[in-house]
C-alpha cells in the first residue's frame, strides 16, 4: 500500500506568513501615518522658522519630564524634540512635505519602535522571536571597546578628555530607537575632543559589569576614571549638557577689566602660562572647556565675553578683533602675549597645537617630578641632547634681582637644546644637597646638567662664583654654554638625583574630603535612580555596622548592672589563701606593652587625679626622692617596676620631698597603726629622711602599703637600722617599736648641737650607695600584687598644700 504525502501544509505556511506580514505592514504604516510633526508642534505647513522655534520652546517647557509628572511626558517630549529637528532642517522638512519621509534612513524611530511594541503587546511575541540580525554599522565598529583596551587606554585617557559610552546589544529595539540621536551627537561631540565608545552587552559582559551597566540601552559618561550614568531623555541637547556637567567646575575663569591683571600676574604662584579666550557668546563654549580640561595641568584659561561693556579696556589694550575668536597666550611678561591665534572657525586641532607649543614658562619652577621629566627629558640619542640650566635660589625679596636677571638671560638665549628652570632650595632640599655636595648655598648657584637615566643619574657642572645677575655672571654662563655645545664632556661631575617633592600636592585632608564628596555623590545618584544592584554591597555594609553597633550597646546595657554592684556590701575583706594569691598573681601579671616606664610627678595639679580621685581598683605606686637623688633613684625605680608596667591598674609616680617635705609626716600622723608602731615624735617625723620610701596608694579605699629602703652599704649599723620591706607579724612590729622608742627617748636628752651632728652622720651613712635603697623593691611589688602586704588605713588624704599649713601651725 502506497502512502501519499499531503501537500496541504506546505501551501498553508506561506499563506499564513503572508497574512502575518501584511497585518504587520498595515499596522506599521498606520502608526507611521499617524505621526505628523506639524500637528505635534501645533503649527501650519507654511509656518516660518521663528514660529516653529517658538512653538518648540513652549512645548518643551510644558512636557519636560522633570517638570511634568505625566507618565507620557517623556514620550511626548521626545516627539516634540524630534519634530523640531525635522522641521528646523530645511532639507528634512522638504523630504517630509514631498514624500512623508521623516529621516534619511528610516520613517521614524519613535513610531517604528511603538509599532513593534504595540504589536508585541497584541500578539504576545518576544522581541527575539523575529531573530533579525542587525548588521552593525561599519562606523560604529571603530568605537567598540574591550575590557583590556578600556583599562589600558580609555581609563587613563579619561583624565585628559571625557568619554561618552553607549551600552547596546544585538536584540535591543530600544537601541535602534536612539540610534539617530546617538549618531548626531557623535558627529557633533567627537570633533570637539570627546571620546566615543560602544560596549556590546552580549560580548563584553565583564566590561559591562565593571562599568555597572546591566541593561541596554545605557549611556555612560567617564571623566577622571569616574563613571556617571545618563538618566534623561535621549536628546542631543541633553547629551551635550551631560558632557558639560561632567567637567570640573572653574576650568575657565570669567575675565573682565577688573580682574585680568590679577589673573595674568598669578603666573609665579601657579607656575603656569595663561591663555585668554575672546569670543562674542556670553557662555563659555564647550570647545574651550574641553581644551582647558586637557591642558589644566599646564596652562590656566580665562574667557572674555566681547559683548559685555565691562571688557572695553581689555579689548582696546590688546587690539582684539571682535569679528573672530582670538586666543592670547602670556608667560612671564603680562603686558605682551608671546603668541596669538585668530580664526573664524576655531578647531580643536588648532587649539591643541597652539597650547602644546607653549605649555611651559620661559623659566618654570621645578615643583614636581613630572614637570622635571617633561622639561629635562632623559638623553636617548646623540642628536637629541638637551641640557637643563638650573638656578638654585630662594624666595625672599633679596633674591628677586638675581632671578630677574636669570629670566632675561634665558629669554635672550632660548634654544631648542637648552631648558632653563629654577628651584627654591627650601622646598627641594634633597635635590640641592645632591648637586651642592650637602653644602648650604648662601648665594644663588647655577648648575648645568644632563639627565642620563630614569633612575636619576645626571652629569652636571656648577658655575664657579655663584650667580648674582651681573653682566660678568651672564658672560661666564654664556661662555660655559658655548663650551658645552662644542664638547659634551665638559660636564665632569656625576650624581644621582632623588625624586622631587610635589609642592603642588593637596593636603591629605583635602584629598580625603574630595574622595568623601565623590563617594557621597555616587551614593546619592544610586539612591535617586534606584540602582539597587550596585547599592546592595553598600547597604549590606551599612546594616552590618549598625547591627554590630546596636548589639554592642545592648550587651553593655545588660552587663553594666551586674558589674557595677557595690563591693562595699562585704563587711570585711577575708585574708586570701596561698592558692588564691598565686592565681591572682598569675592572672594580673601581663607583659609590658612599652619598652619604658611612664613615671609622673605628684604636683598640685596632678595630685587630685592621680590619688584623690583615682578610679576604683587602681593603685598609684609613689617613690619619695629629693633633688640630689632624683636621677639615681628614678633609674633604679624604673628598672625594678618595669616587669609590672604591663598591668593596667598600676600607675607610677614620684614625690619630691624637697618641695613637699611635710606631706609624708602628715600622712604618717593620720595613720594610727604607724604612729603606734613607729613611736616617732612630731619633731622627729619632720626631720626624718624619707628618700627611697615607696608607697602603694589606693585612692578609692583610702589605704596604702609602705616600703622602707634597705641599705646594702659597708656600715653594718646602716643595715641593722633599716627595717624589713613589710610588716609581716605583730611581734616584729612591737619589738621594733620598743627599740625605736628607747632610741628616740635617748636622743631627746642630747643637746641641739649633738642632734645636728647625728643628723649629719646619718645623712652621710644614708648617702652611701643611694641606688641600693631599692634593691628589694621587686620582691615588695610581688607581695603587693599577691595582696599579702599590710594595708594602712587613712581617714582622708592630706593635700599637698594642707600638709604644709598643718605642719607650720603645729610647729
C-alpha positions, 0 to 999 in steps of 0.5 A: 500500500502506497502512502501519499504525502499531503501537500496541504501544509506546505501551501498553508505556511506561506499563506499564513506568513503572508497574512502575518506580514501584511497585518504587520505592514498595515499596522506599521504604516498606520502608526507611521501615518499617524505621526505628523510633526506639524500637528505635534508642534501645533503649527501650519505647513507654511509656518516660518522658522521663528514660529516653529522655534517658538512653538518648540520652546513652549512645548518643551517647557510644558512636557519636560519630564522633570517638570511634568509628572505625566507618565507620557511626558517623556514620550511626548517630549521626545516627539516634540524634540524630534519634530523640531529637528525635522522641521528646523532642517530645511532639507528634512522638512522638504523630504517630509512635505514631498514624500512623508519621509521623516529621516534619511534612513528610516520613517521614524524611530519613535513610531517604528519602535511603538509599532513593534511594541504595540504589536508585541503587546497584541500578539504576545511575541518576544522581541527575539522571536523575529531573530533579525540580525542587525548588521552593525554599522561599519562606523560604529565598529571603530568605537567598540571597546574591550575590557583590556583596551578600556583599562589600558587606554580609555581609563587613563585617557579619561583624565585628559578628555571625557568619554561618552559610552553607549551600552547596546546589544544585538536584540535591543529595539530600544537601541535602534530607537536612539540610534539617530540621536546617538549618531548626531551627537557623535558627529557633533561631540567627537570633533570637539575632543570627546571620546566615543565608545560602544560596549556590546552587552552580549560580548563584553559582559565583564566590561559591562559589569565593571562599568555597572551597566546591566541593561541596554540601552545605557549611556555612560559618561567617564571623566577622571576614571569616574563613571556617571550614568545618563538618566534623561531623555535621549536628546542631543541637547541633553547629551551635550549638557551631560558632557558639560556637567561632567567637567570640573567646575572653574576650568575657565575663569570669567575675565573682565577689566577688573580682574585680568591683571590679577589673573595674568600676574598669578603666573609665579604662584601657579607656575603656569602660562595663561591663555585668554579666550575672546569670543562674542557668546556670553557662555563659555563654549564647550570647545574651550572647556574641553581644551582647558580640561586637557591642558589644566595641568599646564596652562590656566584659561580665562574667557572674555565675553566681547559683548559685555561693556565691562571688557572695553579696556581689555579689548582696546589694550590688546587690539582684539578683533571682535569679528573672530575668536582670538586666543592670547597666550602670556608667560612671564611678561603680562603686558605682551602675549608671546603668541596669538591665534585668530580664526573664524572657525576655531578647531580643536586641532588648532587649539591643541597645537597652539597650547602644546607649543607653549605649555611651559614658562620661559623659566618654570619652577621645578615643583614636581617630578613630572614637570622635571621629566617633561622639561629635562627629558632623559638623553636617548640619542646623540642628536637629541641632547638637551641640557637643563640650566638650573638656578638654585635660589630662594624666595625672599625679596633679596633674591628677586634681582638675581632671578630677574636677571636669570629670566632675561638671560634665558629669554635672550638665549632660548634654544631648542637644546637648552631648558632653563628652570629654577628651584627654591632650595627650601622646598627641594632640599634633597635635590640641592644637597645632591648637586651642592655636595650637602653644602648650604648655598648662601648665594644663588648657584647655577648648575648645568646638567644632563639627565642620563637615566630614569633612575636619576643619574645626571652629569652636571657642572656648577658655575664657579662664583655663584650667580648674582645677575651681573653682566660678568655672571651672564658672560661666564654662563654664556661662555660655559654654554658655548663650551658645552655645545662644542664638547659634551664632556665638559660636564665632569661631575656625576650624581644621582638625583632623588625624586622631587617633592610635589609642592603642588600636592593637596593636603591629605585632608583635602584629598580625603574630603574630595574622595568623601564628596565623590563617594557621597555623590555616587551614593546619592545618584544610586539612591535617586535612580534606584540602582539597587544592584550596585547599592546592595554591597553598600547597604549590606555594609551599612546594616552590618555596622549598625547591627554590630553597633546596636548589639554592642550597646545592648550587651553593655546595657545588660552587663553594666548592672551586674558589674557595677554592684557595690563591693562595699556590701562585704563587711570585711575583706577575708585574708586570701589563701596561698592558692588564691594569691598565686592565681591572682598573681598569675592572672594580673601579671601581663607583659609590658606593652612599652619598652619604658616606664611612664613615671609622673610627678605628684604636683598640685595639679596632678595630685587630685587625679592621680590619688584623690580621685583615682578610679576604683581598683587602681593603685598609684605606686609613689617613690619619695626622692629629693633633688640630689637623688632624683636621677639615681633613684628614678633609674633604679625605680624604673628598672625594678617596676618595669616587669609590672608596667604591663598591668593596667591598674598600676600607675607610677609616680614620684614625690619630691620631698624637697618641695613637699617635705611635710606631706609624708609626716602628715600622712604618717600622723593620720595613720594610727597603726604607724604612729603606734608602731613607729613611736616617732615624735612630731619633731622627729617625723619632720626631720626624718629622711624619707628618700627611697620610701615607696608607697602603694596608694589606693585612692578609692579605699583610702589605704596604702602599703609602705616600703622602707629602703634597705641599705646594702652599704659597708656600715653594718649599723646602716643595715641593722637600722633599716627595717624589713620591706613589710610588716609581716607579724605583730611581734616584729612590729612591737619589738621594733617599736620598743627599740625605736622608742628607747632610741628616740627617748635617748636622743631627746636628752642630747643637746641641739648641737649633738642632734645636728651632728647625728643628723649629719652622720646619718645623712652621710651613712644614708648617702652611701650607695643611694641606688641600693635603697631599692634593691628589694623593691621587686620582691615588695611589688610581688607581695603587693600584687599577691595582696599579702602586704599590710594595708594602712588605713587613712581617714582622708588624704592630706593635700599637698598644700594642707600638709604644709599649713598643718605642719607650720601651725603645729610647729 
